[in-house]
Amino acid sequence: MEINKEKIRYILQYYYDIGKNAAQACEKICAIYGEDTLSKSAARKWFARFRTRNFDVKDEPRSGRPITEKSDEIMEKVERDKHVSTVEIASVKNIMDRINICDTLLKRNEIEPFLKRMITGDEKWITYDNRTRKR
């Protein structure tokens, strides 16, 4: 049976309001909707939240990577040619940030040769500083 998380949270709030504990609420919900509907730790988390008088059961907005390009156009290109590469998509959509960043770093290196102080492996940059220090 498909049930959304918000409905489960309202049911948890009901059990909180009538004085049940989190384990009892979890057992009753799992008996009705299935064993994998709710974990006891999730029920305890929501009961702790209700104890702080926070009864908002809706999902809070999450931060994430913002959409920078129109994904419909990219999806259309992929649907036309299933074997299109990411480089081809990036070159068509002018999202070649990596090349722009590398170009900027190379120009910066001409001014101040900071790349001689860098050890690179894959894409992680580690500054190498081998000064001896007094103890």
MODELLER restraints for C-alpha pairs under 7 A, 6 or more apart:
rsr = mdl.restraints
at = mdl.atoms
rsr.add(forms.Gaussian(group=physical.xy_distance, feature=features.Distance(at['CA:1:A'], at['CA:33:A']), mean=6.47, stdev=0.5))
rsr.add(forms.Gaussian(group=physical.xy_distance, feature=features.Distance(at['CA:6:A'], at['CA:57:A']), mean=6.16, stdev=0.5))
rsr.add(forms.Gaussian(group=physical.xy_distance, feature=features.Distance(at['CA:6:A'], at['CA:58:A']), mean=6.11, stdev=0.5))
rsr.add(forms.Gaussian(group=physical.xy_distance, feature=features.Distance(at['CA:9:A'], at['CA:57:A']), mean=5.81, stdev=0.5))
rsr.add(forms.Gaussian(group=physical.xy_distance, feature=features.Distance(at['CA:10:A'], at['CA:57:A']), mean=6.77, stdev=0.5))
rsr.add(forms.Gaussian(group=physical.xy_distance, feature=features.Distance(at['CA:12:A'], at['CA:25:A']), mean=6.41, stdev=0.5))
rsr.add(forms.Gaussian(group=physical.xy_distance, feature=features.Distance(at['CA:15:A'], at['CA:25:A']), mean=6.00, stdev=0.5))
rsr.add(forms.Gaussian(group=physical.xy_distance, feature=features.Distance(at['CA:16:A'], at['CA:47:A']), mean=6.76, stdev=0.5))
rsr.add(forms.Gaussian(group=physical.xy_distance, feature=features.Distance(at['CA:22:A'], at['CA:40:A']), mean=6.96, stdev=0.5))
rsr.add(forms.Gaussian(group=physical.xy_distance, feature=features.Distance(at['CA:22:A'], at['CA:43:A']), mean=5.31, stdev=0.5))
rsr.add(forms.Gaussian(group=physical.xy_distance, feature=features.Distance(at['CA:22:A'], at['CA:44:A']), mean=5.24, stdev=0.5))
rsr.add(forms.Gaussian(group=physical.xy_distance, feature=features.Distance(at['CA:22:A'], at['CA:47:A']), mean=6.25, stdev=0.5))
rsr.add(forms.Gaussian(group=physical.xy_distance, feature=features.Distance(at['CA:23:A'], at['CA:40:A']), mean=6.02, stdev=0.5))
rsr.add(forms.Gaussian(group=physical.xy_distance, feature=features.Distance(at['CA:26:A'], at['CA:38:A']), mean=6.44, stdev=0.5))
rsr.add(forms.Gaussian(group=physical.xy_distance, feature=features.Distance(at['CA:26:A'], at['CA:39:A']), mean=6.90, stdev=0.5))
rsr.add(forms.Gaussian(group=physical.xy_distance, feature=features.Distance(at['CA:26:A'], at['CA:40:A']), mean=5.89, stdev=0.5))
rsr.add(forms.Gaussian(group=physical.xy_distance, feature=features.Distance(at['CA:26:A'], at['CA:43:A']), mean=6.21, stdev=0.5))
rsr.add(forms.Gaussian(group=physical.xy_distance, feature=features.Distance(at['CA:30:A'], at['CA:36:A']), mean=6.99, stdev=0.5))
rsr.add(forms.Gaussian(group=physical.xy_distance, feature=features.Distance(at['CA:30:A'], at['CA:37:A']), mean=5.92, stdev=0.5))
rsr.add(forms.Gaussian(group=physical.xy_distance, feature=features.Distance(at['CA:30:A'], at['CA:38:A']), mean=6.50, stdev=0.5))
rsr.add(forms.Gaussian(group=physical.xy_distance, feature=features.Distance(at['CA:78:A'], at['CA:84:A']), mean=6.28, stdev=0.5))
rsr.add(forms.Gaussian(group=physical.xy_distance, feature=features.Distance(at['CA:90:A'], at['CA:96:A']), mean=5.80, stdev=0.5))
rsr.add(forms.Gaussian(group=physical.xy_distance, feature=features.Distance(at['CA:109:A'], at['CA:115:A']), mean=6.42, stdev=0.5))
rsr.add(forms.Gaussian(group=physical.xy_distance, feature=features.Distance(at['CA:117:A'], at['CA:127:A']), mean=6.12, stdev=0.5))
rsr.add(forms.Gaussian(group=physical.xy_distance, feature=features.Distance(at['CA:117:A'], at['CA:128:A']), mean=5.81, stdev=0.5))
rsr.add(forms.Gaussian(group=physical.xy_distance, feature=features.Distance(at['CA:118:A'], at['CA:125:A']), mean=6.57, stdev=0.5))
rsr.add(forms.Gaussian(group=physical.xy_distance, feature=features.Distance(at['CA:118:A'], at['CA:126:A']), mean=5.93, stdev=0.5))
rsr.add(forms.Gaussian(group=physical.xy_distance, feature=features.Distance(at['CA:118:A'], at['CA:127:A']), mean=4.95, stdev=0.5))
rsr.add(forms.Gaussian(group=physical.xy_distance, feature=features.Distance(at['CA:118:A'], at['CA:128:A']), mean=5.98, stdev=0.5))
rsr.add(forms.Gaussian(group=physical.xy_distance, feature=features.Distance(at['CA:119:A'], at['CA:125:A']), mean=6.19, stdev=0.5))
rsr.add(forms.Gaussian(group=physical.xy_distance, feature=features.Distance(at['CA:119:A'], at['CA:126:A']), mean=5.44, stdev=0.5))
rsr.add(forms.Gaussian(group=physical.xy_distance, feature=features.Distance(at['CA:119:A'], at['CA:127:A']), mean=6.34, stdev=0.5))
rsr.add(forms.Gaussian(group=physical.xy_distance, feature=features.Distance(at['CA:119:A'], at['CA:128:A']), mean=6.50, stdev=0.5))
rsr.add(forms.Gaussian(group=physical.xy_distance, feature=features.Distance(at['CA:120:A'], at['CA:126:A']), mean=6.47, stdev=0.5))
